[in-house]
Amino acid sequence: MAKRGGFPGGMMPGNMNNLMKQAQKMQKQMEEKTKELEEKTWEASAGGGAVTVTVSGKKEVTGIKLTPEVVDPDDIEMLEDLIVAATNEAWRKMEEESSEVMNSITGGLGGGFPF
């Protein structure tokens, strides 16, 4: 005879409530850390410091600094390459720290939660 009612996998109501509380706590921590990360900035340089790019946790470029020596009208392509390299490195730093912070909250489960 089939068993009626109950919880799939033998999960008790108390366990489900604890799991929900933990998920809500994790969600709140993630929201707080996300806000903190959005307010931070990361900086990276290329060309031995000739180009420095600053990005925010909102994934926006917030600043670019160039040394006068790197501004060569006869070699615009090099300047463009240095800006791209510095920008990509700044974003990499931001993504790496963001990932580390979120993994510390989720215990390495990743950020694939629907909340």
C-alpha positions in Angstrom: 0.0 0.0 0.0 1.3 3.4 -0.9 2.4 5.8 1.8 0.3 9.0 1.9 1.5 12.4 3.0 4.9 12.9 4.5 7.8 14.7 3.0 9.9 13.5 0.0 13.2 12.1 0.9 12.2 11.8 4.6 12.7 15.5 5.2 11.0 16.6 8.3 9.1 20.0 8.6 11.7 21.3 11.1 14.5 20.6 8.7 12.7 22.3 5.9 12.2 25.4 8.1 15.9 25.4 9.1 16.9 25.1 5.5 14.6 28.0 4.5 16.1 30.2 7.4 19.6 29.4 6.2 18.7 30.3 2.6 17.2 33.6 3.8 20.2 34.4 5.9 22.5 33.5 2.9 20.4 35.7 0.6 20.6 38.7 3.0 24.4 38.2 3.3 24.7 38.1 -0.4 22.7 41.3 -0.8 24.8 43.1 1.8 28.1 41.9 0.2 26.8 42.8 -3.3 26.1 46.4 -2.1 29.5 46.6 -0.5 31.2 45.3 -3.7 29.3 47.8 -5.9 30.7 50.6 -3.8 34.4 49.5 -4.2 36.8 50.3 -6.9 39.7 48.3 -8.5 42.6 49.7 -10.3 45.1 48.1 -12.8 47.9 49.5 -14.9 49.5 48.5 -18.1 52.7 49.6 -19.9 54.7 49.9 -16.7 52.1 52.3 -15.2 51.7 54.4 -18.4 48.0 53.6 -18.4 45.9 53.1 -15.2 42.2 52.2 -15.3 39.8 52.2 -12.4 36.5 50.2 -12.4 33.7 49.9 -10.0 31.8 46.9 -8.6 29.0 48.1 -10.9 31.2 47.1 -13.8 31.7 50.7 -14.9 35.0 52.3 -15.9 35.3 55.2 -13.4 38.7 56.6 -14.4 41.6 56.4 -16.8 45.0 58.0 -16.2 47.6 58.4 -18.8 51.2 59.5 -18.5 52.2 62.1 -21.0 54.8 59.9 -22.5 52.2 57.3 -23.6 50.3 59.8 -25.7 52.1 59.5 -29.0 50.1 60.7 -32.0 52.1 58.4 -34.2 51.3 55.3 -32.2 47.6 55.5 -31.2 47.3 51.7 -31.6 49.7 51.1 -28.7 47.7 53.4 -26.4 44.5 51.7 -27.4 46.0 48.3 -26.6 47.3 49.5 -23.2 43.9 50.9 -22.3 42.2 47.6 -23.2 44.8 45.6 -21.2 44.5 47.8 -18.1 40.7 47.7 -18.3 40.6 43.9 -18.7 42.9 43.4 -15.7 40.9 45.8 -13.5 37.7 43.9 -14.3 39.5 40.6 -13.7 40.5 41.8 -10.2 37.0 42.9 -9.5 35.4 39.6 -10.7 38.0 37.6 -8.7 37.3 39.4 -5.4 33.5 39.3 -6.0 33.6 35.6 -6.7 35.7 35.0 -3.6 33.3 37.0 -1.4 30.3 35.2 -2.7 31.9 31.8 -2.4 32.7 32.5 1.3 29.0 33.1 1.8 27.7 30.1 -0.2 30.4 27.7 0.9 31.4 27.3 -2.8 27.9 26.5 -4.0 28.2 29.3 -6.5 25.8 32.1 -7.3 23.2 30.1 -9.2 20.5 30.7 -6.7 17.2 32.2 -8.0 17.3 35.0 -5.4 
